[in-house]
């Protein structure tokens, strides 16, 4: 397992199910808290608590109150899609 894969495995464990659901909602086009809530089905408080973690891990970025995947986030998404 490469260092990058170990890092992504750590991210997966740190984010947990709800953090990954938020991450995937952003990938599917949700850009703000309301649309993330619609796409993920999670509570506003859960989303509000995990968005800063996703930003700190540099998996997403915030631009004018909207959230987007970073290059690192896209690589993490590809890791998840491989079934890891």
Secondary structure, 3 states (H helix, E strand, C coil): CCHHHHHHHHHHHHHHHHHHHHHHHHHCCCCCHHHHHHHHCCCHHHHHHHHHHHHHCCCEEEECCEEEECHHHHHHHHHHHCCC
